[in-house]
Amino acid sequence: MCEPSGWSWWLSLLPYMLEANTVLAQKICHDFRVNERGEDMSDAPDKRLLEALLDSWDRNNTILLNLLHALPPGGLEARAMGGSPSVAELFTHIHFVRLVFVSEDAPEFARNLPEEEWAAERDPDRIAQMLNDSAKVVRDDGNRTQVRSLRSN
């Protein structure tokens, strides 16, 4: 177990900061499609917002993957302090939360949720696949929104 010093402490905080971007991305993507009156806004004239959001989403996922692949041996087991989630559990939590947000905000694109929210997965390639899968669900939803908008114009 690593104590809150050096790289392990910062490493354990970064996924929480990136998770905040996930919440924002889901909220903006949902709000872009449906306004406060429940009206479909998919054909709104300014699609640059959605394009910028999806680009930001891709960058966010790339940062997570780069962080995952930069971990030294044993890095997935690192914890900020005793009793806190491991780095592996933080990554799997992000995957889980992304899928929950999709199921809540765009249920037509929802996927089955993993059995465990805080899985202690030790295979970085498996974690990378999970992160890519959940990022793709969000991106595909955004792309479908844009395609529907283009077809309606």
Secondary structure, DSSP 8 states (H G I E B T S, - for coil): ---SSHHHHHHHHHHHHHHHHHHHHHHHHHHHHB-TT--B-TT-S--HHHHHHHHHHHHHHHHHHHHHHH--TTGGG-BSSTTS-BHHHHHHHHHHHHHHHHHHH-GGG-----S-SS-----HHHHHHHHHHHHHHHHHHHHHHHHHHHHH-
